[in-house]
Amino acid sequence: MNIKKNSPGYSLLGYTQKLSSKGFTLIEVLIAMAIFSIGILGVAQMQIMAIKGNATARMLTDTVVQATDQIELLLLRSYDHDDLTEGSHTGVAPAGYTLVWEVSDDTPVQGNKTITITATHTGINSNKSFTIEQIKSEIN
């Protein structure tokens, strides 16, 4: 048997073992698992960021709700109510929130009050505030 050194069937023992091309090698499986793992880590990171974004949006929405609830309550009160006297006032808010409003008499015109309310949520990493300005007219 005379096999050339560079031929496809060459081996040191003079014969070749026919390799099966069915299935995957260990290296192919490891590379596929590494690529898959990197992809899964990317998806997991996106999920974490989405959860944080949703939590922030919920906090901002709750802050807006606190401010709008307070402004509606103030608008329902009579023009000369103690909560609508000129100056700064503090309201009752759920834990983690503060409500502060400023009342200016005869602004922008005589017989009107400008109410500027600020609701603030104090979070672990940051504080978020929302401000509303509303005009209440004196109705005779």
Buried (B, 14 or more C-beta within 10 A) or exposed (E): EEEEEEEEEEEEEEEEEEEEEEEEEEEEEEEEEEEEEEEEEEEEEEEEEEEEEEEBEEBBEBBBEBBBBBBEEBEEEEEEEEBBEEEEBEBEBEEBBBBBBBBBBEEEEEEBBBBBBBBBBEEEEEEBBBEBEBEBEEEE
